[in-house]
Amino acid sequence: MELTAEEREWLDGGGGPALKRAMEIVVALGTIYGAPHMIPVESVQISGVSYRNIGDAGLRFLRQWADEGAQVRVPTTLNPTAMDMVRWEAQGFSPDFADKQRQVVDAFARMGVGEGVPLPTCTPYLIGNRPSLGAHVAWAESSAVAFANSVLGARTNREGGPGAIAAALTGRTGAYGLHLTENRAATLRVEVRAKPEAISDYSALGAIVGRQAGQAVPFLAGLPLDARDPLGEEKLKALGAAMAATGAVGLFHVEGVTPEARATVMLAPEHDTIVISDLAPGYADLSDDIDAIDLVWIGCPHASLREVVLVAEALRGRTVRVPLWVTCARPVRAIAAEQGYVAVIEAAGGRVFVDACMGIAPVRDLGFSAVATPSAKGAYYLRNLAHVAARFATLHACVDMAVTGDRG
């Protein structure tokens, strides 16, 4: 691999042990994937933040970086934690777990993530980390990667946890994968004959496509989306998140909508075609046969302000019988609170938490065993990571379940 003089100096230890280790990681990854050289990146998003997932070994790993004086070189944001970093007691976390989760975030803060004040979220593009068309970034969380590549037209591979940290410390990643134009052409044409309407319909569609696409780059034709749709970005967010969860899709194109599809039909000469006529399997395949639910969770990926408003309007004047939690980024909650929507949700008995993702939380330890959600990704993670039963339904159906106590 060709390295610049500066990169070679870092690899040789000229910038200290932390930077040397980071260069060793990015060079090793680049070599594995055949990158001829490094690419400077404009921003990084790091995964592997939940203490439930990384445990004490991961915490020691992060402390080592911080203790050696590691500092990020580009704007860097964190993936969600397992808990609300301030109101964790209201969620039912133990003081011991909360202390370990705080230590994880503190280690990242010492490395300069978030300029020393990390704001954990899987939607960094909603809090200012929003790369432009063609920008090279190094992001790790699957839904954020799909959004950056597809909706914004930025360029990133799906980085692993250590790889993302290394990219943040060096400001570099290898020139391979989705950073290269030749790898961004669609390899799967998806004819959408179903008529998705709600955000969760796009999530269901994504779940169906993801299972069939695997690592392909889908080109979706026939979606009823245009620039006038006030929830268009939320629908694309849900679509990409589901494809990334049930498959390994890091980039998709929507005919006439996403930036690279608007510029040219990004369809490789050799491609497969599938037809989606019914969204029902997308809901059914991610719903367990359960007698009752004990939590409704909305906000996977983290809810936008518009999604918080949808929840508030669906709850206005009603009272929940089953706990209803909305998760979002801290700045999004602050705006929603200022505009009165958090008060509406809490007046109904719901809660709006920040920083956290239930898919990577010890959900059973919090007392929940069956969770309803309007997110295919959320349902997938609840079943496969949190190991609880899930009910995947529309947002309004989920709110109704919280109000009536029925499973829907």
Backbone torsions as a table, in degrees:
resi	resn	phi	psi	omega
1	MET	NA	136.1	178.8
2	GLU	-82.0	124.9	179.2
3	LEU	-118.2	149.7	173.5
4	THR	-73.9	167.4	178.7
5	ALA	-60.0	-39.4	179.6
6	GLU	-65.8	-44.6	179.7
7	GLU	-63.4	-39.5	178.0
8	ARG	-64.5	-38.7	178.6
9	GLU	-63.4	-42.7	178.1
10	TRP	-62.4	-43.2	-179.0
11	LEU	-64.1	-30.7	179.5
12	ASP	-83.0	-1.7	176.2
13	GLY	99.5	6.0	-177.7
14	GLY	-65.3	-20.5	179.9
15	GLY	-102.4	9.7	-179.7
16	GLY	102.4	167.9	-173.5
17	PRO	-66.0	-35.4	-178.6
18	ALA	-67.9	-45.0	-179.9
19	LEU	-67.9	-35.5	176.7
20	LYS	-61.2	-47.1	179.9
21	ARG	-63.5	-40.2	179.0
22	ALA	-62.5	-43.1	177.8
23	MET	-64.7	-37.9	178.1
24	GLU	-60.2	-37.7	-179.9
25	ILE	-69.6	-49.3	-176.7
26	VAL	-67.4	-34.6	177.7
27	VAL	-69.2	-41.2	179.0
28	ALA	-62.5	-44.7	178.9
29	LEU	-64.1	-43.0	178.7
30	GLY	-62.1	-40.1	179.1
31	THR	-65.0	-43.2	179.4
32	ILE	-57.8	-41.8	-175.6
33	TYR	-95.4	9.4	173.2
34	GLY	75.8	26.5	179.2
35	ALA	-71.9	130.4	179.4
36	PRO	-77.5	-20.9	-177.9
37	HIS	-162.5	175.9	177.7
38	MET	-89.3	158.3	174.3
39	ILE	-123.8	128.9	171.9
40	PRO	-65.1	139.7	179.1
41	VAL	-113.7	149.8	-177.3
42	GLU	-86.3	-27.0	179.6
43	SER	-158.0	165.1	-179.6
44	VAL	-136.3	144.2	171.9
45	GLN	-126.0	125.2	-170.7
46	ILE	-103.6	135.0	172.6
47	SER	-104.1	-174.5	-178.5
48	GLY	73.4	49.2	-174.5
49	VAL	-110.9	-26.9	-179.5
50	SER	-70.6	126.2	177.5
51	TYR	-61.6	-32.3	178.3
52	ARG	-58.9	-35.0	-177.4
53	ASN	-83.8	-41.6	-172.3
54	ILE	-94.7	-23.4	176.4
55	GLY	62.6	-165.9	-177.1
56	ASP	-68.1	-34.0	179.3
57	ALA	-63.3	-43.0	177.9
58	GLY	-65.4	-38.3	178.5
59	LEU	-63.1	-42.4	177.3
60	ARG	-62.4	-40.2	178.3
61	PHE	-58.8	-46.0	-179.0
62	LEU	-68.5	-39.6	179.2
63	ARG	-61.9	-37.2	179.4
64	GLN	-60.7	-45.9	176.8
65	TRP	-57.0	-49.9	-175.7
66	ALA	-64.9	-41.3	-178.5
67	ASP	-64.8	-27.8	179.8
68	GLU	-85.6	3.2	176.2
69	GLY	84.9	19.9	179.6
70	ALA	-58.9	136.4	178.7
71	GLN	-137.7	134.4	179.5
72	VAL	-69.6	148.7	-178.1
73	ARG	-104.2	-13.6	-178.2
74	VAL	-133.0	160.9	176.7
75	PRO	-54.2	129.4	-173.0
76	THR	-135.5	135.1	177.6
77	THR	-121.5	161.6	-177.1
78	LEU	-107.3	147.1	169.5
79	ASN	-67.9	167.8	178.8
80	PRO	-61.2	154.7	169.8
81	THR	-91.7	-174.7	177.2
82	ALA	-82.7	-16.5	-170.2
83	MET	-143.7	162.4	169.0
84	ASP	-68.5	121.9	-172.7
85	MET	-68.0	-14.1	178.5
86	VAL	-110.4	-46.2	-173.0
87	ARG	-104.8	39.0	-178.5
88	TRP	-64.4	-31.0	179.4
89	GLU	-63.3	-37.4	179.4
90	ALA	-65.9	-22.1	176.9
91	GLN	-86.1	-15.8	178.3
92	GLY	100.2	14.6	179.0
93	PHE	-77.1	149.7	178.1
94	SER	-79.1	154.1	177.1
95	PRO	-58.7	-35.5	-179.3
96	ASP	-65.4	-46.3	178.7
97	PHE	-62.7	-44.7	-178.7
98	ALA	-60.0	-39.7	179.4
99	ASP	-63.5	-43.1	180.0
100	LYS	-66.9	-40.2	178.6
101	GLN	-65.1	-38.1	177.0
102	ARG	-63.4	-38.9	179.4
103	GLN	-63.7	-36.8	177.1
104	VAL	-61.0	-51.3	-178.3
105	VAL	-65.8	-36.5	178.6
106	ASP	-62.4	-37.9	178.9
107	ALA	-62.6	-42.9	176.9
108	PHE	-64.8	-39.5	179.4
109	ALA	-61.4	-40.0	178.5
110	ARG	-63.6	-26.1	177.3
111	MET	-84.7	0.6	176.8
112	GLY	90.7	8.6	177.8
113	VAL	-63.4	134.3	-177.7
114	GLY	62.9	27.7	-176.1
115	GLU	55.8	35.6	177.5
116	GLY	90.0	-5.1	178.6
117	VAL	-130.8	79.3	-177.3
118	PRO	-62.9	144.3	175.2
119	LEU	-121.5	86.4	-172.3
120	PRO	-60.6	126.7	177.9
121	THR	-164.7	151.1	173.5
122	CYS	-91.8	2.3	178.5
123	THR	-121.0	62.5	-178.4
124	PRO	-60.3	-24.9	179.6
125	TYR	-69.2	-12.3	176.4
126	LEU	-92.6	-7.5	-177.6
127	ILE	-125.8	27.2	172.3
128	GLY	109.1	-19.6	177.9
129	ASN	-90.1	77.3	-172.1
130	ARG	-125.0	90.4	-175.9
131	PRO	-66.5	154.3	-178.4
132	SER	-88.3	170.6	179.1
133	LEU	-56.7	126.0	177.8
134	GLY	85.0	-5.9	-179.3
135	ALA	-69.5	140.7	176.0
136	HIS	-92.6	126.8	178.2
137	VAL	-134.2	172.0	177.5
138	ALA	-131.3	91.7	-176.8
139	TRP	-109.1	154.7	-172.5
140	ALA	-115.3	-39.7	-173.7
141	GLU	-71.2	134.7	-168.1
142	SER	-60.1	-44.4	-178.3
143	SER	-70.5	-35.0	177.9
144	ALA	-67.1	-38.6	177.0
145	VAL	-61.8	-47.6	-179.9
146	ALA	-61.3	-40.3	-180.0
147	PHE	-67.6	-46.3	-178.0
148	ALA	-60.8	-48.3	-178.7
149	ASN	-66.1	-44.5	-166.6
150	SER	-90.9	-52.0	-173.7
151	VAL	-81.7	-37.9	-178.8
152	LEU	-95.0	-21.2	-178.3
153	GLY	75.7	17.9	172.4
154	ALA	-77.0	-179.1	-175.9
155	ARG	-132.2	118.8	178.3
156	THR	-155.2	145.3	166.1
157	ASN	-86.5	172.0	174.7
158	ARG	-87.2	99.6	-176.7
159	GLU	-75.0	144.9	169.3
160	GLY	-77.7	169.6	-177.8
161	GLY	-56.0	-58.1	179.2
162	PRO	-62.5	-36.5	179.1
163	GLY	-63.5	-38.8	178.5
164	ALA	-67.6	-40.8	177.1
165	ILE	-61.1	-44.5	-179.9
166	ALA	-62.0	-39.9	178.1
167	ALA	-64.3	-38.4	179.4
168	ALA	-65.9	-37.4	-177.3
169	LEU	-76.3	-30.6	-178.3
170	THR	-99.3	-21.4	-172.8
171	GLY	69.2	24.1	-175.4
172	ARG	-134.9	155.4	167.2
173	THR	-149.1	164.2	-178.3
174	GLY	-73.7	148.2	178.7
175	ALA	-84.0	82.7	179.8
176	TYR	-153.1	173.6	174.0
177	GLY	62.2	-133.0	-173.5
178	LEU	-76.4	-0.6	171.4
179	HIS	-74.7	-18.9	-174.9
180	LEU	-100.0	133.0	-176.5
181	THR	-55.6	-40.5	-176.0
182	GLU	-65.4	-16.2	179.7
183	ASN	-98.1	4.5	-175.4
184	ARG	-102.8	-1.4	176.1
185	ALA	-71.9	144.3	-179.8
186	ALA	-68.2	139.9	177.6
187	THR	-114.7	0.4	179.6
188	LEU	-142.8	120.2	175.3
189	ARG	-92.3	129.4	-179.3
190	VAL	-115.4	110.6	175.5
191	GLU	-86.5	110.6	-177.8
192	VAL	-95.2	106.7	178.1
193	ARG	-101.9	-12.6	170.8
194	ALA	-69.9	167.6	-177.3
195	LYS	-121.3	77.8	178.7
196	PRO	-64.5	139.2	178.9
197	GLU	-123.4	-62.8	-178.8
198	ALA	-71.8	161.5	176.8
199	ILE	-57.0	-40.5	-179.4
200	SER	-66.2	-25.7	175.1
201	ASP	-63.6	-40.2	177.3
202	TYR	-67.9	-33.3	175.2
203	SER	-65.3	-43.0	177.6
204	ALA	-63.5	-41.7	177.3
205	LEU	-60.4	-45.3	179.1
206	GLY	-60.7	-37.4	179.0
207	ALA	-63.3	-41.1	179.3
208	ILE	-66.5	-47.8	-178.1
209	VAL	-65.4	-42.5	-178.1
210	GLY	-57.7	-41.5	-179.4
211	ARG	-62.9	-33.2	-178.3
212	GLN	-91.0	-24.9	-174.5
213	ALA	-82.2	-34.9	-174.4
214	GLY	61.5	-117.4	179.8
215	GLN	-100.6	10.9	-179.9
216	ALA	-67.0	166.3	173.4
217	VAL	-106.0	104.2	-176.5
218	PRO	-79.0	146.6	169.7
219	PHE	-117.9	112.2	-174.9
220	LEU	-98.1	123.7	179.3
221	ALA	-115.3	142.4	176.0
222	GLY	97.8	4.0	179.3
223	LEU	-74.8	136.4	-179.9
224	PRO	-82.3	60.9	-178.6
225	LEU	-120.0	141.2	170.7
226	ASP	-152.1	177.5	-173.9
227	ALA	-65.1	-16.8	-178.4
228	ARG	-84.0	-9.8	-178.2
229	ASP	-72.0	115.2	-177.2
230	PRO	-66.8	-18.4	178.8
231	LEU	-111.2	19.8	-176.6
232	GLY	-58.9	-42.9	-178.8
233	GLU	-68.1	-38.0	177.7
234	GLU	-64.1	-37.5	179.2
235	LYS	-67.3	-41.4	177.4
236	LEU	-67.3	-36.6	176.5
237	LYS	-60.3	-45.7	-180.0
238	ALA	-67.4	-40.2	180.0
239	LEU	-60.5	-51.0	-178.6
240	GLY	-66.5	-39.2	-180.0
241	ALA	-61.1	-42.2	-179.6
242	ALA	-67.5	-42.9	179.0
243	MET	-63.4	-35.3	179.3
244	ALA	-72.4	-29.5	-178.2
245	ALA	-80.6	-50.6	-176.9
246	THR	-81.5	-18.9	173.6
247	GLY	-124.3	-143.9	175.6
248	ALA	-138.9	42.6	-175.5
249	VAL	-78.6	121.9	177.7
250	GLY	-107.0	-9.8	-178.6
251	LEU	-153.0	134.6	172.8
252	PHE	-140.2	158.7	176.8
253	HIS	-122.7	140.4	174.8
254	VAL	-116.8	122.6	-175.1
255	GLU	-51.7	122.0	176.3
256	GLY	73.8	6.1	-174.2
257	VAL	-122.9	-59.7	-176.8
258	THR	-75.0	152.9	-167.0
259	PRO	-60.2	-41.7	-179.2
260	GLU	-74.3	-27.7	176.1
261	ALA	-75.2	-28.3	176.6
262	ARG	-71.4	-36.1	-176.6
263	ALA	-73.9	-39.1	-179.1
264	THR	-161.9	154.0	176.3
265	VAL	-75.2	101.6	-176.2
266	MET	-81.4	75.7	-177.6
267	LEU	-128.1	118.5	-178.8
268	ALA	-66.2	148.1	178.6
269	PRO	-56.4	-38.5	177.6
270	GLU	-98.0	107.2	-179.6
271	HIS	-150.2	157.2	174.9
272	ASP	-97.5	166.0	178.2
273	THR	-133.9	135.5	172.3
274	ILE	-128.2	158.3	179.9
275	VAL	-122.0	130.7	177.7
276	ILE	-114.5	112.1	-177.5
277	SER	-109.2	-13.7	-173.0
278	ASP	-142.9	128.9	179.5
279	LEU	-90.1	-12.1	-175.8
280	ALA	-55.6	-41.1	179.2
281	PRO	-61.1	-30.4	178.6
282	GLY	-63.4	-38.3	175.6
283	TYR	-74.0	-47.1	-173.6
284	ALA	-64.7	-41.0	-175.4
285	ASP	-67.2	-18.3	-179.4
286	LEU	-113.5	21.3	178.7
287	SER	-123.0	127.0	177.1
288	ASP	-88.0	156.9	176.0
289	ASP	-82.9	96.7	-175.4
290	ILE	-124.0	151.9	-177.9
291	ASP	-81.0	-33.9	-177.1
292	ALA	-156.1	160.0	174.9
293	ILE	-111.3	154.0	178.0
294	ASP	-123.3	4.4	173.4
295	LEU	-157.7	139.3	168.2
296	VAL	-110.7	126.0	-177.1
297	TRP	-122.5	122.9	178.9
298	ILE	-123.8	130.0	179.1
299	GLY	125.3	50.9	174.8
300	CYS	-138.5	106.2	-5.6
301	PRO	-58.7	168.5	-177.6
302	HIS	-46.3	138.5	-175.9
303	ALA	-66.7	141.8	170.9
304	SER	-81.5	172.1	176.6
305	LEU	-59.7	-41.6	179.8
306	ARG	-62.4	-35.7	178.1
307	GLU	-71.5	-36.6	174.7
308	VAL	-61.3	-41.0	177.8
309	VAL	-61.5	-42.2	178.6
310	LEU	-59.2	-42.3	178.9
311	VAL	-65.0	-45.2	-179.2
312	ALA	-60.2	-43.8	-179.1
313	GLU	-68.0	-34.0	177.9
314	ALA	-71.0	-23.6	-178.2
315	LEU	-98.1	-13.7	-172.2
316	ARG	-53.8	125.1	178.8
317	GLY	78.4	6.7	-178.0
318	ARG	-116.6	171.2	179.4
319	THR	-133.6	133.3	-178.8
320	VAL	-84.8	145.1	172.5
321	ARG	-100.7	-25.4	179.2
322	VAL	-112.2	138.2	179.5
323	PRO	-51.7	133.5	176.6
324	LEU	-123.1	119.1	-179.3
325	TRP	-117.1	132.4	170.8
326	VAL	-108.9	132.9	176.5
327	THR	-114.8	137.5	-179.3
328	CYS	-156.5	176.1	175.5
329	ALA	-72.9	150.5	-177.4
330	ARG	-57.2	-43.8	178.4
331	PRO	-64.9	-32.5	177.7
332	VAL	-65.4	-43.7	178.0
333	ARG	-61.9	-39.7	-178.7
334	ALA	-60.4	-42.6	178.7
335	ILE	-68.2	-42.3	179.4
336	ALA	-63.2	-36.2	176.9
337	ALA	-67.6	-43.3	-180.0
338	GLU	-60.9	-34.2	-178.3
339	GLN	-89.5	1.7	173.1
340	GLY	91.5	-0.6	-175.2
341	TYR	-77.1	-33.8	176.3
342	VAL	-63.0	-39.5	178.9
343	ALA	-62.0	-38.9	178.4
344	VAL	-63.4	-44.9	-179.1
345	ILE	-65.1	-43.0	-178.0
346	GLU	-73.4	-28.4	175.0
347	ALA	-63.8	-28.7	178.6
348	ALA	-84.8	-6.3	-179.7
349	GLY	101.1	0.9	177.3
350	GLY	-83.8	173.3	178.6
351	ARG	-134.4	145.6	175.7
352	VAL	-116.2	105.5	-178.7
353	PHE	-101.7	157.9	-179.6
354	VAL	-121.7	170.9	174.2
355	ASP	72.4	-29.4	-162.3
356	ALA	-98.5	158.8	170.1
357	CYS	-135.9	124.7	-178.8
358	MET	-70.6	-22.7	179.9
359	GLY	-66.4	-23.6	-179.9
360	ILE	-117.0	22.8	179.3
361	ALA	-107.5	159.2	175.6
362	PRO	-77.9	72.9	-169.5
363	VAL	-60.0	-41.8	179.6
364	ARG	-63.1	-37.8	179.0
365	ASP	-66.1	-21.5	177.6
366	LEU	-85.0	-3.6	175.4
367	GLY	99.0	13.5	-178.3
368	PHE	-113.4	141.0	179.6
369	SER	-130.2	-12.0	179.3
370	ALA	-144.1	120.0	-170.8
371	VAL	-126.4	133.4	174.5
372	ALA	-99.3	141.6	-178.4
373	THR	-153.0	147.2	174.9
374	PRO	-89.1	17.0	-176.7
375	SER	-117.7	125.0	174.7
376	ALA	-64.3	-41.1	177.5
377	LYS	-62.3	-43.8	178.8
378	GLY	-59.5	-45.2	179.4
379	ALA	-63.3	-41.5	-179.9
380	TYR	-61.8	-45.5	-178.9
381	TYR	-70.1	-38.5	178.3
382	LEU	-59.1	-42.0	-177.9
383	ARG	-75.1	-41.3	-169.6
384	ASN	-97.4	-22.3	178.1
385	LEU	-109.5	-46.7	-179.7
386	ALA	-84.1	-17.6	176.7
387	HIS	59.8	47.5	172.7
388	VAL	-125.5	163.5	176.9
389	ALA	-73.6	151.1	-177.4
390	ALA	-133.2	150.5	172.6
391	ARG	-127.8	113.4	-178.4
392	PHE	-98.1	119.9	-176.7
393	ALA	-150.6	176.4	178.1
394	THR	-66.5	162.1	179.4
395	LEU	-59.1	-45.3	-178.2
396	HIS	-66.5	-35.3	176.3
397	ALA	-66.1	-38.5	178.6
398	CYS	-65.6	-42.6	177.5
399	VAL	-62.5	-42.1	177.7
400	ASP	-60.5	-38.9	177.9
401	MET	-62.6	-40.2	179.3
402	ALA	-65.7	-35.7	-177.4
403	VAL	-76.5	-43.9	-175.5
404	THR	-88.4	-22.7	-175.4
405	GLY	82.6	-0.3	179.7
406	ASP	-84.9	162.7	-179.9
407	ARG	-80.6	-11.0	179.7
408	GLY	84.1	NA	NA
